[in-house]
């Protein structure tokens, strides 16, 4: 079992939260996290960069003049890249950078990324933000009290619009729904900030999902 400190909005430790590390994979697998990170990053690439090569340019394919006997450098057709108006050498082509990864591996990578944040003490669990209406200044005070001075991923529940709107205008703060949390967003930010109830509901959902195959058997 892992114990996670729980903080108040004033930055003081108000309790602890116990977590079974087996629910998050038991141990951190660096190779799996690297594969998942590369996959997420590759899948976000647009892949639309393209140039016009020799085959894409208009013009005759006739050799401009004979190979030998003119005293000049040998020359091909007018589409060559060394002439003005010719095609681009080694032209870029639009391509799909997407990578595939088995569903079970993706899910394990997401859990492992959360486990790595916990082991590195880069998670801040708060009792309750106490923000019902958008208050950016108040949320900034909470970040300062929790000593969050780097990039931060704020995981919120669906019923917390006030917290989401309070954080959206603060630099280096990225907001995400707790059920959409993934390895890429976790590894791309230094801290993870989440309310205790939101995190507990997420963990309960993971526990229920992991028990389903055993019950079916």
N, C-alpha and C positions, 0 to 999 in steps of 0.2 A: 504493500500500500504506500502511496505517495501522499504527503501532506502539503497542501497548497495554502499559503497564508491568504486570508481574506481581509481586505482593507475597508476602512470607512472613507467617505469623500474627503475627509481631512488628512488622509494619508497615514492614519494610525491603524495598527493591526487590531482587528476586532474579533478574530477567530481563525479557525483552520477548517479546511475542507479536505476530506479523504477521497482518494481516487485509486482505483485498481489499475495498475499500469498494464495488466494483461488485456484490458479492454481497448487499449491503444496500441496493441501489438507487442507488448512486453519489453521490447528493446528497440532502439533507434537503428534503422538500417540506412546508412549513408548512401549506398549504391542505389537503393530504391528511391530515395528522395531526389538524388541527382537525375535519375531517369524520368521521374515525374515532373521535375522542374523543367527539364529540357523539353518534354512533351508539351506542357502547358505553354511554354514560351514559343515553341515552334507553331503551335496551333493558333496563336494570335497573329502570326505574320500574314500579311495580305498577299504577298507573292505575286504582285501585279507589275513589277518592274520589267521593262522590255525595251530593247533597242532594235533598230532596223539594220540587219546584217546585209551582206552582199546579195543574198537571194531575195531580200525584201525591197531592194532599190530598183528603180526603173532604168533601163538603158540596154544597149546592145551587148551581146556576149562576144562580139567579134574582137579578136586580138587587134590592138591599135596599129601595130606595125610588126614586121617580121622580127624574129628572135635575134638574128645575127646580121652583121654586115652594115648596120647603120651607125655604129660608133656610140650609140646611146645606150642607156641602161635598159635592160629587158623590161617589157611592159605587157600586162595582160589586158583585160577589158576595163571599161570606165567605171565599173562597180567596185573596183578594188578599194580597200580602206586607205591606201596611201594617196589617193587623189581626192580633190575637193568634190564634195557631193557624193562620195562613195559610201559604202556601208561601213558599219562599225565592226572592228575586229573583235572576235570572241563576244558577240552580241549577247546580251542578257535575254532570257526567255521567261515568260510568265510560267510559274510553276506552283505546285501545291506542296507546301512544307509540312502538312499535317502528319502527325505520327499517331500510331495506335498503341493502346495499352490495355491489357485485360481489366475488366471491371473490378475484380477482387484486388488486383495490384493497386489500382487507383484509390480504392477505398482504404487499403492498408497504408498507402502513402499519406493520405489525408490525416489518418489517425497518428501515424508516426511523426508527422510534422508538428502536430499538437503536443505529442509527448516530448519532442525535442525542445519546444518552447518552455514546457514545464520544467524539464531537467536543467535547462540553462537559466532558469529563474527570470525569464523574460515575459511572464504572464502576470497581469494585474487583475485580480478578481475583486470586485467591489460589491458590498452589501446591496446598495441601492443608490442610483445616481440622484434620485429625488427630483428629477426634472420632468415636469409634465408639459411645459410650454417651452418653445425654443429660447434658449438663453446661452448664447455663445460665450459671453464673458464668464458666466458661472462654470461652464464646461472647461474653459481654459484654466480656471483656478483649480479645478479638480485634477487636471493633467499636471499642473505644477506641484500640487501636493503629493501626487503619486510618483513624482520624479520621472515623468515621461518626457524626455527631451529629444527623442529621435523619432523616426517613422513609426507609426502605430496603426494596427489593424483593430478597428472597433467592431466587435461582433454583437449584434443586437437581436432582440426578438421582434416578431411582427407587430407587437402591440406597444412599441416604443417609438412613436414618430417624433416626440419631443426631443429625445436623445439624438436621434438621427439628424434632425434639422439643426440642433445645437452644434454638432461637430462638423457639418459639411463645409463651413467657411474657414476652418482652421487648417493651416498648411500641414502637410505630411500626415494627415489623419484620413484613413480610408475606412469607409463604413460598409459592412457586409451583413447580410442576414446569416444567422448562426447555422441554418440548414444548408447554406451555400458555401460554407467555409471549405477551403481547399489548400493543398500543399503549396501551390505557387504563391498565393497571397500571404500565407503564413511565413514562408521563407523569404519573401521579398521585403517584409517589414521587421523592424527590430522588436517591437513589443506587441503583445496581444492584450486588449482590454475588453473585459466582459463582466456582466453582472453575475452574481452567484446563482440566482434562479435560472437565468438563461443557460448558463453552462451546465447546471444540473439537469435541466430538461434535455439538453443535447446528449449528455452522457446516458441518461435513462433511455433515450431513443436508440443509442448504440447498443446498450445492453439488451434491449428487447429484440433488436435485429439479430444479434449474435446468438440468441436463444432459439430462434425460430427453426433452424435446421434440426436441432436436437429434439424439439417437441414433435416435429413432423416425423422423425425417425421412430 
